[in-house]
Amino acid sequence: DTRSVLQCSYSDGLASVSVFVQPLDAVRPAELRSQEVVMGAAQLLGRKVGEDAWLTVVGEVPRKTLYRFSQAWVRLR
């Protein structure tokens, strides 16, 4: 299914980061390039990947950690 969501979770035993990759949809405008949300200790960083996918990284970790996860993500197909 081309409309499915890929989820990956990473943890060092104390902190965890979840990464979601999903297709762009009508709810999220295609011109939206990035998004950041902070709610208490939880942080969310989202960005457009290629022309048709959206990457969301969530965790109770420093913003720099989420940024590094999002920048390390490479789409091969």
Secondary structure, 3 states (H helix, E strand, C coil): CCCCCEEEEEECCCCEEEEEEEECCCCCCCCCCEEEEEECCEEEEEEEECCCEEEEEEECCCHHHHHHHHHHCCCCC
